[in-house]
Amino acid sequence: MAQVQPSVVSLGGGLILNKDVFSMSPGEALQLQNFEPDIEGGYKKILGTEKFNSNIVPQVSASSERVVFTAIFNDVVLAGRGGSIHRGSAGSGSWTSTITSLGTPTQNYEHRLFNFDGTDKIVITTGTSNPQILNTSFSTSVVNATGTSNFKFVEIFKNHIFFAGKPTAEQELSFMGPFQTNDFTSGNGGGTIKVDTKIVGLKVFRDALFIFGEDKIFKLVGNTDADFAIAPVTRKIGCIDGGSIQELGGDIIYLAPDGLRTVAGTERIGDVELGTISKQIQQRIDDITTDNISSLVIRKKSQYRLFYPTTSGGEDSARAIIAVIKVNTNTGQLGYEYADMIGLKASSTDSEFTGGSETVVSGGYDGYVYLQESGNNFARASTTTSIKGRYRSPDLTMGDPGIRKNMQRVIANYTNEGTVDASLQLRYDFDANTTPQP
C-alpha cells in the first residue's frame, strides 16, 4: 500500500535569486512579482494607486515634463514640475501655483520639514536655484537671496539647516547658525565643512549627521559650530544615489555599488557597522539604472520601496524593489525579504503620517500625482491597468528529489480581501518536456 504523507509549504523568505532550487526552502520565491512579504506572515498582493488629484500638475513649457518633486505638507501635496511648484488637495480641485522660476529641473528636488519658532515650515532644494522655505500660510522666503546657492541636498541637524551639493563646491557642507533660516555667517554660528569626496546625500540618524559621498561616508557629531566634529565611517564604499537613502526600522538603508546596505548604530559612541543586506537579489541590483532613483518607506508595513524606472521605458516595464523587515518563517531570524514591483513608474515619492494615518504619494512621468496603497489597480493618465501578481515556488522535492512521487491533490489556503481571480499552475519533473504538464 502506498504511503500518503502531506507536505506543508508555508510562504516566507521572499524572492531568492542566489540559490539553486535544491538549496531553497519551501515557501521562498523564484518569482515574486507585485506581492509583498507581509509582516504578519506569508505574501500579500500589493495595493494599487489612484490619482491623488484628477487634474494634471501644470507645467511651464509645452514639452512633456515629469513630476520631479512630491511632498506632503500642511495637509496638501506640493508637486514640482517644469521649474515651478504647485500645491493641491485630494480630489478634483485645481493646483495652485506656489513657487515659480526654479530653472529647468535636472534632478529631483529634496525637502525637509522643521519648526524653529512654533510654525511648521518646509525647506526645498532644487539644484538649479536657491533653496526655498515655505510656511503653513504658503508664504515663501528665499535662502541667501543675494547670492548663488544652488544646493541639491538639505538636512536639519541640531537646530541647524545643512546644505550640500552646490555645483561649484560638491565636496562642501554649508550650515546656518542655530535656528537661523537665512544666515550662513560664522559670527552667528554658520560655517562650511569640506570632505574629500563628492557629496550625494545627507541623513540624520540618532545623534549624528551622516554625509554620503560617491565613494566614502562620514558622520558629523556635536551641537554647534564650536564642537562640530567630522569623522569617516568608511573610506571603502559610498552611495550611488541620495534618492535611495531612507530610515527604516532603526537603520539607514541606501544603495551602494554592491547592493543595498544599512548603517546600523548602537548606543556606544562611534560604534558603526556596515552590512550588505541584498545578496539574495543581487541580479536585481545589477539591473538598476540611475536614470532616476527614488525611494520611500511605508512604516506600518516596515517596508522600503526603491524605484528605478528608465526614462524611455513604458509604465508596464517600470520596476521597483520592495524590501520588508520581518522574521523569516524558515529560519526564525529577523532580516529583509524582497519582492519585485512592476507597472508603477514613479518619478518622485514621499510618505508621511497625516491625521493619524500614513499617506504615500508619488509623482509620475505623465504629470499626475498618485496616491499609493489605494485600490486594486494601477491608475494611469487616462485609464487603469490590473495588477498582475505572480508567485513561483522553488521546485518542491518533498524530501528526496531522487524518489518519484504521485501527487493526489493540492490544497491552497489564502485569505482574500476582495474579489480574487487566481490560478494555480503545476509543473512536473522540473518542467521536463518529456513529461505531460497539467
N, C-alpha and C positions, 0 to 999 in steps of 0.2 A: 504494500500500500504506500503510495507516495505521501511524503510528509508535507503538510501545508504549514508554512511559517510566515507570519506577517513581517513586512519590512516597513518601518515607520520613518518618514522623512519630515523633519521639522525645518522650516525655511529659516535660514540665518547664515551670516557670513559675508553676504554681499557679492559683488562682482569680483571674480578671481581670474586673472589673465596670466599669472606667472606659475601655474602648476599644471601638470598633466592630469587627466581625468581620474587616474587611479590614486593620485595623492589628494584630491579634493574630498572634502567632507560632503555627505549628502545634505542638500539644502543650500549649499553655496551655488553660485550662478556663473555659468558660462556666458549667458546673456541676461542682462537686467536693464531693460530699456523702459523708461518712463514709469518705473516702480522705484519706491524709496524704501530703504531699510527703516522699519518702524521701531521707535524706542520702546514700544510695548510688545515687540516681538513680531517676527515674520516680515513680509514685504507688503507695501501698500501702494496702490496705483496713485500717482501724483495727481493733485488737483490742477485745474486749468487756469485760464486767465479770462478776464473780461476788460473792456475798456473802462479805465478809471473815469474818463470824461469822453463823451461821444464826439466831441469836436477835436480836430487835429490841432496840435500846437502850432501857432503861427510861425512863419519863417520870414526872414528879411528879403532874401533873394528869391528868384523864381526857380532856382535849381533845387533838386532834392537834398534834404539835409536830415540826418538822423538826430535823435534827441540825445544830446551829449551830457545832460545833467538832469537828475531827478532827486528831489529831496523833500522829505515830509517836515513841514514847519508850521506851527501855529494853526493846526487843523486844515491846512491846504497843502497842495503839492506844488512845488516850484519845478518848472521844466525849462531847460535851456536848449535853444535851437537857433541856428543861424546867427549867433552872436548876440542874442537877446535872451532874457529870462522872463517868463510869464508865470503867473500863479492861477490855479484853478481848483475848484471843488469837485467832489464826486457828482456824477450826473450828467446833465446836458448844458450847464451854464457856460458862458463864454470865458475864454482865457483872458486875463488882464495883464497888459504889459507892465513890467515891474522894473527891469533894468535893461538898458539898450547900449549899443556901441561898444561891445566887448571884443570886437575883432572877429575874424574868421576862425572858428574853432579848429584846433589841430589835435586835441585830445579831450578826454572827458574832464569836466570841471570837478573840483573837490570842495567839500564843505565840512564845517564843524559847528555844533551848537554850543553856546556858552551863556553865562549870566554873571556879569561882574557888578551890576548895580541894581539888582532886583527886577530887571527887564530881560526877558529871553531875547537872544539875538542869534543870527547865523552869519558866519563869515564864509565867503565863497572865493575860491581861487580858480583862474581860468588858464593861466599860462600865456595869454595874449593881451592881458590888460591888468591894471592894478586891482588888488583884492577889493571886494565889495562887502559891506556889512549892512544887513537888514535887521530892523527891529520888528516887534509884533504889529506895529502900525504900517509896516512895509515902507518906512522911510529909509532912504539909502544914504550911506556915507562911504566915501572912497578912501581907502588906506593909502597914505603917502601920496595924496593927490598932486602934489607939486613935483614929485619925482617919478621915476620909472621903476616899478617893482612888479614885473610880470611873473609873479610866483606861481608855481604849479601845485605846491603842496602846502597844507596847513594842519596844525595841531594845537590843542590847548593843553598846557602843562604848567602846573603850579601857579595858576592865575596869570600866566604869560601866553601871548599868542606867538607861536613859532611858525616861520615860513621857510620854504626851501624850493629849489628848482628854478631859480631865476636864470634865464637863458645865458646871461653874461657871467654867472657865478654859480655853476651847477654843483660845486662842492661846498657851498656856503649854507649855513643855517643862520637865519636872522630872527631876532626876537625883540618884542617891545617890552617896556617896563611893566611891572605888576599892575594889573587892572587897567592898562592903557589900551586904547584902540586905534591910536594914530601917532605913536611916539616911539621912535627907534633910538633916541639919543642915549648915549651911555650915562650921562648925568642923571637920568631918570630911570635907570635900570635896564635899558636896552643894550643890544650889542650883536655881535656876529661870532660864529664859531665855524672853523673850517675843518673838514675831514679830507682824507686822501682817496676819495672815490666820488663818482657822480651819484648824487642822492636821487633815489627813485620813489621814496615813500617815508612817511612818518607815522608812528603809532605809540600812544601812551599805553603802558602796561604796568599796573600796580604803581610803584614809586619811581618809575624810570620812563624816559622818552627814548624809544628805540628808533634809530636812524638807519634805514635800509638803503644800502648802496648797491651798485651793479655787481660788485664782487666782494663786498665787506659789509659787516653790520656793526654798529656802535650803539652804546646806550649813554644817555645823559642823566645824571642824578644831581640832586641839590635842590635849593629852594629859590635862590635869587642869583643875579649875575655875580655876586660876591663869592658864592660857593658852588656854582655850576661846575661840574667836572664830567669829562667825557672819557670813556674807556672802550676798547674794542671788545665786542662779543665774539666775533670770529673774523679772521682775515682770509679765510679759505673759500667762503661761499657768500653769495649775495642774493638779491631778489630780482626776478625777471621783470616784474611789473608791479607797481604800487597798487594797481587796481585789484590785486589778489589778496591784499592784507586785510584780515579780519580777526576780531577777538571772539573765541568760541570755547566755552567750557573751561575757562581758566588758562587758556593758551592763546598765543597769537599764531594763526595759520597763514602761510604765504607760499607763493610759488617760487621755488628755487630752480636753478638749471637742472638739477637731478630729480625734481619732483616736488610734491607738497611737503612742507616741513613745518614744525612748530618751534616756538621759543618758549620753553617751559621754565618759569621762575619758581623759586621757593622762598620761604621766609628768611633764609640765610642770605645776607647781602652778598651780591656778586656771584651767587651760585646759579649759573645759567646752563641749560642743557639743550643742545640742538638734536633733533631727530627727524629722519625721513619717515613719513607715515603712509606713503602711497606706492610701495613696491609692488603690491598686488595688482595695480592698474598701470604699470609703467608704460604699457603700449599706448594708453590714452594720453599720458603725459607727453610722450614723444610726438603725438599728433597735434598738440596745441600750437596754434599760431598766435602771433602778437599783434594781429590786426587791431583788435580792441578787446582787452580783457577787463571784465568787471566781475564783482562778487557781492554776495550778501549773506547774512545769517538769518535763519528762522529759529529764534530762541526756544520757542515752545516745543520744537522738534529736535533740538540740539543738532541743527543741520546747517551745513555750509554749501553754498552753490557757487560754482566757478563757471562763468560764461565765456566762451571763446569763439564766437561766430566769425566767419570770414566776411569781409565787406561785400565781396562779389557773390557770395553763396546765397541760395534761396532759404526761405524760412524752414522748409521741410528738412533741410540738411543741417540746420544750425544745431550746434552741440553744446552741452554743458556737463559738468561733473557734479554729482551730488555726493557729499561726504557726511556721514552721521556718526556721532559718538554714541556707542551703545555697548552693552555686554554681549559678547559673541556667544550664541547659544551652543556652539560646538566646543569652545574652549573655556568658557566662563570668564574670559579676560575682557577688561574694558579696552576698547580700541575703536578704530574707524572702519566703517563699512561703506562701500561705494556703489554707485549706480550711474547709468547714463541717462541724460535728459536730451531728447531730440525733438525739435519742432518749435522751440521758443527762441527767437532771435532778439535777444536783449542787447541794447546798446549802452544803457546806464541803469543803475539799480540803487535802491535804498529800502531800509526796513526800520520801523520804529514802533514802540508801544504808544498808542493813542487811545484815550478813553477806556483804558483797561484791556484793550485787545491789540494784537500785533497786526500792523499794516505793512504789506510788502508790495512795492511798486517797481516798475521797470519802464524805461523809455525804449521805443522801438526805432528801427531803421525806417519805418514808414511814417514817422512823425507823430504817432499817438503815444499816450501814456497808458500802461496796462496795470491792472490790479492782479497780482499773482495770488495763488491759493484761493481761487474762486471759480466755481463751476466745474464742469466735466469736459470742456473743450478748450482749445486754444483759439482765442479771438484773433482775428486779422483785420486789416483795414476795412474791408468790405464784406467779410464773411467769417465763418468759423470753421475749424477743422477738428475732427475727432482725434483724441489722443490714443496713439497706438502703443499699447504696453505689451512687453514680451519678457517672459522669464523662461530660461532654459537651464535645467539642472545639469550637473555632470552626469555622465553615463553611470547608471546605478548598477553596480555589480552584485549587490545584496550578499556580501560576504566573500565569495570566491569567484573571480572572473573566469576561472577555468572550468567551472561546473555549469552545465546547461540547465536552465530553469524553465518551467512553464508558469506563465502568469495567468491567474484566474480572473482577477478583477483589479481595478484601480479606483480608489475612493479619494476624491479631492474634497478637503474641508476648507472652507473660507467664509469670511464674514463680508457680506455686501452692504454698502451704504447707499445704494441707489440701483438703478437699472444696470444689469450686468449682461454683456454679450461676450461670453468667454468660450474658448475652445481648448481642448486638451489634445496634444499631439504626441504620439509614441513613436520611437524609432528602435527597432530590434537589432541585435548583433552589431552594435556600433554603426548603425545605418549602412550596413553592407548591402551592396547592390545585388548580391546573390540570395538575399533573404526577402521574402514578401513583406512589405511595410504596410501597416494599417493606415 
